[in-house]
Amino acid sequence: MQNILLIGAGRSTYSFVEYIKAHSESENWFLTIADQNLELAEEKAAKHPRMKAISLDVQDEIQRVHAISKADVVVSMLPAHMHIPVATDCIALGKHMLTASYISKEMRALDERAKEAGVVLINEIGVDPGIDHLSAMKVLDEIRDAGGEVKLFESFTGGLVAPEYDDNPWNYKFTWNPRNVVLAGSAGAVKFIQEGKYKYIPYHQLFRRTEIVSIDGYGKFEGYANRDSLSYREVYGLHDIPTIYRGTFRRPGFCRAWDVFVKLGMTDDSYQIEVDPEMTYRDFTNLFLAYNPNDSVELKLMHYLNIPQDSELMHKLEWLGLFSDAKINMTKPSPAQVLQKILEEKWTLGEDEKDMIVMFHKFGYELKGEKRMIESSMVTIGKNSKETAMALTVGLPLAIAARHILNGNISTPGVQIPISKEIYLPMLEELKENGISFTEREVDYKGY
Amino acid sequence: MQNILLIGAGRSTYSFVEYIKAHSESENWFLTIADQNLELAEEKAAKHPRMKAISLDVQDEIQRVHAISKADVVVSMLPAHMHIPVATDCIALGKHMLTASYISKEMRALDERAKEAGVVLINEIGVDPGIDHLSAMKVLDEIRDAGGEVKLFESFTGGLVAPEYDDNPWNYKFTWNPRNVVLAGSAGAVKFIQEGKYKYIPYHQLFRRTEIVSIDGYGKFEGYANRDSLSYREVYGLHDIPTIYRGTFRRPGFCRAWDVFVKLGMTDDSYQIEVDPEMTYRDFTNLFLAYNPNDSVELKLMHYLNIPQDSELMHKLEWLGLFSDAKINMTKPSPAQVLQKILEEKWTLGEDEKDMIVMFHKFGYELKGEKRMIESSMVTIGKNSKETAMALTVGLPLAIAARHILNGNISTPGVQIPISKEIYLPMLEELKENGISFTEREVDYKGY
């Protein structure tokens, strides 16, 4: 029997557990689900004969080493900064490991040790990063194998509400960690290259520099840039590519309205505001506007940011309750924490509502003197409140990769991300069988 | 004979050294000028019989302790983060110490130890902070002593070019560390309170939320907010004051134009840009604008930030050379470093040009049911390229305080700032004798 250890039993682990459970008899697997919260782990294990739940404090070295020592492969769904002790133990004990997080510097530094230990340590094997690597590398390799030269690569992913439940003026609901959505982009300037020209966008302009993309059957999406697109030149072997841009999808109109929060300073998480018990949402908004006792908060905001009164944008802000007399009831929050609370009241996905993951790539290339372009897109709609699109697209790649490692199909040791043909071909195949597939089509070349 | 040790011999130490030299015979003082750069120290000591220069690496504990052990009072003109080892040694050796820097947390933590050792450790005794404390506390105490209640306190300081040499479209030249000017305000959100309402301004809006102040004989100034005005409620004993605001002066029109650099992202010091050897100022500007090969850099900028072509603002940008074909010639600079280089070419104060320090306070208060207001202002013009307004207003308070410590007039031990009557009264008196004086006048009360 082979043992799989899942560390972290949060809501995006559902599809991972389902996949392992479904194959556990035929593959002779046993899954241990570990979480600091034992109840959460027990709920996921559901008293299945081939699963068990354990309580695990990952900071406790004895508990951690003990649990890892009994596994053949370890899947860490912990927050990104908590992977390193797990990875270190996996290398020490010769266990393979998978994460859906971006490779950190500290993780990359373990590469040599992982290779010496013969340990396969795959990161970035969820949805974004993850499925984006698999699907992009497939097309990039096809172009290069045919003798083409890649001139342009753009890639967008969005976690959104499914069209059927898209019923608010923002066309958005939280389908993922709300805090990450509130702070998105705030860590530093955005970097990319377009037609050979480097471009940098400061955070406070990020949501005003967007690009519109249409996807057949799903309408229009609006993309804003992710932090560092330049590093993907190396990752994808596109060293001299003139245009590379990675971004995040929202529905059109979202970014211009979100920009209001950025411009006001409401997404700042670096300091605490003074809050009295009577403070309202309206008072919160007023913190960021100039003092004037004769003007309404609405008028000051419209004038400050040049927003027409009868605009869709103003409607979005009013609908959220930004001018309401509801109490904040928080102690010493940061602006970002108050904004998150206001948004959660309106943007929480209902129990019976479904989410949607949208991914889109654009590849421009030159083949035998001719310029060509391929668009590749994937849309996954959640099945229910547990099998969300997010859980499916994060959990299935992890589970499929775990299977290939246990079967010995993936065996190249070292700290890596899923960009080799040996990994992406079988994985894309099996994702397709599970309903996660890409539509590729040739379109007319369009540069900038 | 009493010994004074000056650590750091930069250009703002000139007036300090002159004052000590002038009093050295009558007071029987000896001044040791220490700097990592011995030549710089020697130039300042000028072979005067009561002065000597030494080479001192302040990181070298043996050198540092040795030098401090021979002094009666130590004046540290080092960058703020380097004061702590000096302060620690001063406490250990029972030597008094002065700095013109803001008190850091680490410095404040030494208070108990300083008191135990009987050491007077005064910080914030330059111009801003320094003369602002002295002059503000005098009026605040007068109002309170008369039974008044302070309702409003605003304070601004600016280091500017003297009117006679104010000959460029920005009405600004560097009279102080250019790097600090480029990064001003970027460390975090601004906090103040106005008529009882807390207000927060994010960095990227800071230069759009200004206030205009007139000073008789010197025209109009424009103030933008300093980072944290709220902490001065405690410092000045103004716990429940409804309005407190501290800011920095520029000439009108400066801030709106500076805002262009902020909005573009040119003041960002957190990352390095890719620079090829041919990169020009124009290319630098274009890094922050959307790609479009058919539009000029000028047009893209004007459109992006909504700047009219025939505006004074556009003239300011063109005059600086932001669209010029001059080469950058830097290796891996941050945007802020490139901007500093561009500005230094145009904003450097000429050898025979003079600078100016402008300080302004506004005090609103209620006395016997009546609302009153006092304005207090100070303008100091540099005498020549060595006795600059900056050197005078930083160096003289330090020197005068050193004298009072050596004479025993200032003797309360502990880590402190100059806000007690025993300190500010004699100091303001002597500053006045040296030409640094405040004009106070009653004006009509004007709230918000």
Interface residues (C-beta under 8 A of the other chain):
Chain A: G188 A189 K191 Q194 E195 K197 Y198 K199 Y200 I201 P202 H204 Q205 R209 L230 K263 L264 G265 D268 S270 Y271 I273 E274 N286 L287 F288 L289 A290 Y291 N292 P293 P335 Y448
Chain B: G188 A189 K191 Q194 E195 K197 Y198 K199 Y200 I201 P202 H204 Q205 R209 L230 K263 L264 G265 D268 S270 Y271 I273 E274 N286 L287 F288 L289 A290 Y291 N292 P293 P335 Y448
